[in-house]
Amino acid sequence: MAGFTIPNAPDTDKSTLDQSEPDRVDFEILGNRRKGVVTGGEVTSVSGTTVAVTAATIAYEGADYALSANPSYTLSSAPSSGTRFDLVVARFATGAVSLQTVTGTASTTNPLFPVLAATDVVLAAVLRRTSASIVTNDIIDKRAFCLPSVQALSIVNADVNASAAIAYSKLNLASSITSSDIVNGTIATGDLADGAVTTAKLASGAAQAGFNSTINAQTASYTLALSDLGKLVEMNSTSGLTLTVPLESSVAFAVGDRIDVLQTNTGQVTFAGSGGVTINSENSKTKLNGRWAAATLIKRATNTWVLLGNITDLTV
C-alpha cells in the first residue's frame, strides 16, 4: 500500500516504518463506536519522556466520563536499541477513566502497536526512538471523536416534535408531573374520564362543598372564620347561641361563598351580623327552628349575606 498516508503520521523516517498503512489498532479504534473521545485528550510533547495531555470527556459503553488534564505525564524510558510504539490511553475502571500507557515492544525492523485492553480508549501513539527524547513528530493523534452518550444529553420540550404522539402510558406520573406542570385552562372536561375525580382528590373546604361537609363543632357562640368556607358548623349547647358573620374587612369571604349551620342541641341558634353586615332572609327570620334544624349562609355582595333554610323568627 505504498503511497497511502494516515493523517498526522510522522513526516520523518517513514521509509523505515509500516505506519503509512493502517493496522489492527486503527481498525479497532474506528470500528468500536461504543467508546471514543467526545472532547479534548490532545497529547503533545514537553521534554524528555514527558508529554502533556489536555482534559477530555471520554465516552464508554453508553456513559461519559471526565479525564483530568495532565501537563507533565511521563512515559517509560526510550528503548536502548530499535524503536517501539507506546499508546497513551484513557482506561475505564470502576466508574472512572484514568490516563495510562500501553508500552510496546522494541524492534529494529518493524515495531508494532501493543495490544490494547478492552477498556482502553486510545488518545495517541508515541514513537519511541533509541535513547531519544519525545518530539512533536513522534506523536500520532489516534483520537476517534464521537457524540456524547444519550445519558449526557438533556432533552427539553423543544426537542420533542408536536407530532411525536408520546403515549400517556410512557409518562412517569408518579414523579415527573407535578401541579406546576399544569397550565391554567389546559385540562378540558373532555380530558377527564367519567368518574375519574373522587371527593378525596378535592381540596377540603370550598372544593368539596356540596360533596363532603367537613364539620366544625362549636359549643358556644361563634364568629365565622375564613376556614369555615364550605364546612358544616355544628352548634351544640343547651343554652341559646349566636353565630356571627364578620365584616369583610376582618374576614374576606368571597361573593358566592357558603357555610352550612346545624343546631344539634336544644340551645337555639341566632344569626347576627357584625356592625355593617346585613343578613337577608325570608321575613327577616334569623333563628334556627329547633334541634336538628339547619340553614345555609351565602355571601351575595360586600358585607351582604342571605340566610336560607329551616329558620324562624320565634324563640323555640
C-alpha positions as CSV (number, residue, x, y, z in Angstrom):
1,M,0.0,0.0,0.0
2,A,2.8,2.4,-0.8
3,G,1.8,6.0,-1.0
4,F,-1.2,5.6,1.4
5,T,-0.7,8.1,4.3
6,I,-2.6,8.2,7.6
7,P,-3.3,11.8,8.7
8,N,-1.0,13.0,11.5
9,A,1.6,10.3,10.8
10,P,5.2,11.5,11.4
11,D,6.8,13.2,8.4
12,T,10.2,11.8,9.2
13,D,11.7,8.3,8.7
14,K,8.6,6.9,7.0
15,S,10.8,4.7,4.9
16,T,11.7,2.6,8.0
17,L,8.1,2.2,9.2
18,D,4.9,0.5,8.0
19,Q,2.8,3.1,9.8
20,S,1.8,4.6,6.4
21,E,-0.5,1.5,6.2
22,P,-3.5,1.1,8.6
23,D,-3.0,-1.7,11.1
24,R,-5.1,-3.6,13.7
25,V,-5.3,-0.7,16.1
26,D,-6.6,1.7,13.5
27,F,-9.4,-0.6,12.6
28,E,-10.2,-1.4,16.2
29,I,-10.5,2.4,17.0
30,L,-12.7,3.1,14.0
31,G,-14.8,0.0,14.3
32,N,-15.7,0.3,18.0
33,R,-18.3,3.0,18.3
34,R,-19.2,2.1,21.9
35,K,-16.2,4.2,23.1
36,G,-14.3,7.2,21.9
37,V,-13.4,10.8,22.7
38,V,-16.1,13.4,23.0
39,T,-13.8,16.4,23.5
40,G,-10.2,17.1,24.5
41,G,-7.5,14.5,25.1
42,E,-4.8,16.0,22.9
43,V,-1.3,14.7,23.5
44,T,1.7,16.9,22.9
45,S,5.4,16.7,23.6
46,V,7.1,18.5,26.5
47,S,10.6,17.3,27.0
48,G,12.5,14.1,27.6
49,T,9.9,11.3,28.2
50,T,7.2,13.7,29.3
51,V,4.1,14.7,27.3
52,A,1.1,16.9,28.1
53,V,-2.5,15.7,27.9
54,T,-5.4,18.1,27.9
55,A,-8.6,17.4,29.8
56,A,-11.1,15.2,28.0
57,T,-14.6,13.8,28.0
58,I,-14.5,10.1,27.3
59,A,-17.5,8.1,26.1
60,Y,-17.5,4.5,27.2
61,E,-20.4,2.0,26.9
62,G,-23.2,4.5,26.9
63,A,-21.9,7.0,29.5
64,D,-19.5,9.9,29.5
65,Y,-16.5,10.3,31.9
66,A,-14.2,13.2,32.7
67,L,-10.4,12.7,32.2
68,S,-8.3,15.2,34.1
69,A,-5.6,17.2,32.3
70,N,-2.0,16.2,33.0
71,P,0.6,18.8,31.8
72,S,3.5,16.5,32.7
73,Y,2.7,12.9,32.1
74,T,5.8,10.7,32.0
75,L,6.2,7.7,29.8
76,S,8.7,4.9,30.4
77,S,12.3,5.3,29.2
78,A,13.1,5.0,25.5
79,P,14.4,1.6,24.2
80,S,18.1,1.0,24.3
81,S,18.0,-0.3,20.8
82,G,15.5,-0.2,18.0
83,T,12.2,1.6,18.1
84,R,8.8,0.9,19.6
85,F,5.3,2.4,19.8
86,D,3.7,3.3,23.1
87,L,0.0,4.1,23.3
88,V,-1.3,6.8,25.5
89,V,-4.9,5.7,26.5
90,A,-7.8,6.7,28.8
91,R,-8.6,3.5,30.6
92,F,-12.0,2.8,32.2
93,A,-12.2,1.1,35.6
94,T,-14.8,1.1,38.4
95,G,-16.9,4.1,37.1
96,A,-14.0,6.4,36.1
97,V,-11.3,6.8,33.5
98,S,-7.6,7.4,34.1
99,L,-4.5,8.2,32.0
100,Q,-2.4,5.1,31.2
101,T,0.4,4.0,28.9
102,V,0.4,0.7,27.0
103,T,4.1,0.1,26.3
104,G,5.1,-1.6,23.1
105,T,7.9,-4.0,22.2
106,A,11.1,-2.5,20.6
107,S,12.1,-3.7,17.1
108,T,15.0,-2.9,14.8
109,T,12.9,-3.6,11.7
110,N,9.1,-3.2,12.2
111,P,7.7,-2.1,15.5
112,L,4.0,-2.8,16.0
113,F,1.4,-1.3,18.2
114,P,1.0,-3.1,21.6
115,V,-2.2,-5.0,22.4
116,L,-5.0,-2.8,24.0
117,A,-7.2,-3.7,26.8
118,A,-10.9,-3.8,26.1
119,T,-11.4,-0.8,28.4
120,D,-8.8,1.4,26.7
121,V,-9.7,4.5,24.6
122,V,-6.6,5.5,22.5
123,L,-5.5,9.1,22.6
124,A,-2.2,8.9,20.8
125,A,0.6,6.6,19.6
126,V,4.1,7.7,20.5
127,L,7.1,6.6,18.5
128,R,10.0,5.8,20.9
129,R,13.4,6.1,19.3
130,T,16.6,4.6,20.7
131,S,17.7,6.7,23.7
132,A,15.9,9.7,22.3
133,S,13.5,12.3,23.7
134,I,9.9,12.6,22.5
135,V,9.4,15.3,19.9
136,T,6.3,16.6,18.1
137,N,6.7,14.3,15.1
138,D,6.9,11.3,17.3
139,I,3.3,11.7,18.4
140,I,0.5,10.3,16.2
141,D,-3.0,11.5,17.1
142,K,-5.2,8.4,17.4
143,R,-8.4,10.0,18.8
144,A,-11.6,8.8,17.3
145,F,-14.2,11.5,18.1
146,C,-17.8,10.7,18.9
147,L,-21.0,12.3,20.1
148,P,-21.9,12.4,23.8
149,S,-23.7,9.5,25.2
150,V,-27.5,9.8,25.3
151,Q,-27.5,10.0,29.1
152,A,-25.3,13.1,29.0
153,L,-27.8,15.0,26.8
154,S,-30.7,16.9,28.2
155,I,-34.0,16.5,26.2
156,V,-36.1,19.7,26.6
157,N,-39.6,20.3,25.5
158,A,-38.5,22.0,22.3
159,D,-36.7,18.8,21.2
160,V,-40.0,16.9,21.1
161,N,-41.9,17.3,17.9
162,A,-45.5,18.2,18.2
163,S,-46.4,15.2,16.2
164,A,-44.4,12.8,18.3
165,A,-47.5,11.4,19.9
166,I,-45.9,10.2,23.1
167,A,-48.3,7.8,24.8
168,Y,-49.7,8.7,28.1
169,S,-48.6,5.3,29.4
170,K,-44.9,6.3,28.8
171,L,-45.1,9.2,31.3
172,N,-43.8,8.7,34.8
173,L,-46.8,10.1,36.5
174,A,-45.5,9.3,40.0
175,S,-42.6,11.7,39.8
176,S,-42.4,13.6,36.6
177,I,-45.7,15.5,36.5
178,T,-46.4,18.0,39.3
179,S,-49.0,20.6,39.9
180,S,-46.7,23.3,38.5
181,D,-46.6,21.4,35.2
182,I,-50.3,22.0,34.6
183,V,-51.0,25.4,33.0
184,N,-54.3,27.1,33.7
185,G,-57.0,26.1,31.3
186,T,-55.1,23.3,29.6
187,I,-57.2,20.4,31.0
188,A,-60.6,20.4,29.5
189,T,-63.7,18.5,30.7
190,G,-63.2,16.1,27.8
191,D,-59.8,15.2,29.1
192,L,-61.2,13.6,32.3
193,A,-62.7,10.2,32.2
194,D,-66.2,9.8,33.7
195,G,-66.0,9.2,37.4
196,A,-62.2,9.8,37.4
197,V,-62.3,12.6,40.0
198,T,-63.2,11.5,43.5
199,T,-64.1,13.6,46.5
200,A,-60.8,12.5,48.2
201,K,-58.9,14.3,45.4
202,L,-60.6,17.6,46.0
203,A,-59.1,20.1,48.5
204,S,-61.1,20.4,51.7
205,G,-63.4,23.4,52.1
206,A,-64.8,25.1,49.1
207,A,-63.7,22.5,46.6
208,Q,-65.7,19.8,48.5
209,A,-68.7,22.0,49.3
210,G,-71.8,20.1,48.2
211,F,-69.9,16.8,48.1
212,N,-68.5,16.3,51.5
213,S,-69.0,18.6,54.5
214,T,-66.1,19.0,57.0
215,I,-67.6,19.5,60.4
216,N,-66.6,22.4,62.7
217,A,-68.2,21.6,66.1
218,Q,-68.9,24.5,68.5
219,T,-70.3,24.6,72.0
220,A,-70.5,28.3,72.5
221,S,-71.4,31.4,70.5
222,Y,-69.1,31.6,67.5
223,T,-67.9,34.1,64.8
224,L,-67.2,32.6,61.4
225,A,-63.7,32.3,60.1
226,L,-62.4,32.0,56.5
227,S,-61.6,28.4,57.2
228,D,-65.4,27.7,57.6
229,L,-65.9,28.1,53.9
230,G,-67.8,25.0,52.6
231,K,-68.0,23.5,56.1
232,L,-70.9,22.4,58.3
233,V,-70.7,24.4,61.5
234,E,-72.5,22.5,64.3
235,M,-73.8,24.4,67.2
236,N,-74.2,22.2,70.3
237,S,-75.4,23.7,73.6
238,T,-78.4,23.6,75.9
239,S,-78.4,27.4,76.1
240,G,-79.0,29.9,73.3
241,L,-76.1,30.6,70.9
242,T,-75.2,33.3,68.5
243,L,-73.5,32.7,65.2
244,T,-71.9,36.0,64.0
245,V,-71.0,36.9,60.4
246,P,-67.9,39.2,60.5
247,L,-67.2,42.2,58.4
248,E,-65.4,41.7,55.1
249,S,-62.6,43.9,56.3
250,S,-61.7,41.4,59.0
251,V,-62.6,38.1,57.3
252,A,-62.6,38.4,53.4
253,F,-65.1,35.8,52.3
254,A,-65.7,36.0,48.5
255,V,-69.1,36.6,46.9
256,G,-70.7,33.2,46.5
257,D,-69.0,31.6,49.5
258,R,-71.3,29.4,51.5
259,I,-71.4,27.9,55.0
260,D,-73.9,25.4,56.4
261,V,-75.0,25.7,60.0
262,L,-76.7,22.9,62.1
263,Q,-78.3,23.1,65.6
264,T,-77.5,19.8,67.3
265,N,-78.9,20.5,70.8
266,T,-81.8,22.4,72.5
267,G,-80.0,25.8,72.6
268,Q,-81.5,27.9,69.8
269,V,-79.1,29.4,67.3
270,T,-79.5,33.0,66.3
271,F,-77.7,34.6,63.3
272,A,-76.2,38.1,63.6
273,G,-74.0,40.3,61.6
274,S,-71.2,42.4,62.9
275,G,-71.8,46.1,62.7
276,G,-72.2,46.9,59.0
277,V,-73.1,43.3,57.9
278,T,-76.6,42.7,56.5
279,I,-78.2,39.2,56.7
280,N,-81.2,39.0,54.5
281,S,-83.8,36.2,54.9
282,E,-87.5,35.4,54.4
283,N,-89.5,37.8,56.6
284,S,-86.2,38.7,58.4
285,K,-86.1,35.3,60.1
286,T,-82.7,34.9,61.9
287,K,-83.1,31.8,64.1
288,L,-82.9,28.1,63.6
289,N,-86.3,26.3,64.1
290,G,-85.2,23.9,66.8
291,R,-82.9,21.0,67.3
292,W,-81.6,19.4,64.0
293,A,-82.8,22.5,62.1
294,A,-80.2,23.7,59.6
295,A,-79.6,26.7,57.3
296,T,-77.1,28.0,54.8
297,L,-75.4,31.4,54.7
298,I,-74.4,32.6,51.2
299,K,-72.5,35.8,50.6
300,R,-74.1,37.9,47.8
301,A,-72.2,41.2,47.9
302,T,-69.8,43.1,50.1
303,N,-71.0,42.6,53.7
304,T,-74.3,41.3,52.4
305,W,-75.4,37.7,53.1
306,V,-78.6,35.7,52.6
307,L,-79.8,33.0,55.1
308,L,-81.7,30.0,53.6
309,G,-83.2,27.0,55.4
310,N,-85.3,25.9,58.3
311,I,-85.4,29.3,60.0
312,T,-87.9,31.1,62.2
313,D,-88.4,34.5,63.9
314,L,-89.8,32.8,67.0
315,T,-87.9,31.6,70.1
316,V,-88.3,27.9,70.5
